[in-house]
Amino acid sequence: MIATAVVALALGRLTAWPTIHRLRTQLANATWSLLHDPLTGMLNRAGLQAAHATLAKTAPAQPLIVALIDLDDFKRVNDTHGHGRGDDLLIQVAERITDIAAVHGGVAARLAGDEYTALLPARADDLDRIADTIATIIAQPVALPAEGSPATVTITASMGLALVATSDPFTEVALHRADIAMYHAKRNGRNRHAIYQPGMTMPPAQHRRGPRLRDQHQPTGEATA
């Protein structure tokens, strides 16, 4: 009887294994979806917050560069080439920003629409040089696939950078300061960057766009820029 019970238990485990494996896969996929952008595969806002929280625990009070990257006149790409090609452009820009962040030992995310963020450890590189590197790589021509003739587009970006500590709150301080700097870059002509300085505030409303996707989905109580 003992042998029979052992065999029955083994058979039961073998029978249950496919179900367990499927459930684990579904859980892993669901977890990945919660933290990543479905179009580009980058971290999303939640994923970036989780990465920041990990940095705050493992490297408390260490200097951190926050770069907020907003593509200039992206709507023109959608209007001229269609939303499908616009998505292709977003994906290729995402790959470039992800690669830059990895080279600097950081992480990158797509917050919403045509807006990206990178968290980079502050080492020997200065903020101006990092911004120039990001801008140069983003501005390289992008070949967009198509069933007919392929299209090649060039797009620029406006950036706001802030030097913060890993212990600073992500939304209320780190991202907010980079957001302020980014709007100053937009105000000064786009295709450029600005670095947050103590006391810097949001430019007048006429230099700002309407509500962004990431603002519309922002949890109640968080600071907006």
Buried (B, 14 or more C-beta within 10 A) or exposed (E): EEEEEEEEEEEEEEEEEEEEEEEEEEEEEEEEEEBBBEEBEBBBBEBBBBBBEEBBEEBEEEEBBBBBBBBBEBEEBBEEBBEEBBBBBBBBBBBBBBEBBEEBEBBBBBBBBBBBBBBBBBEEEEBEEBBBBBBEBBBEEBEBEEEEEEBEBEBEBBBBBBBBBBBBBBBEBBBBBBBBBBBBBBBBEBBBBBBBEEEBEBBEEEEBEEEBEBBEEBEEEEEEB
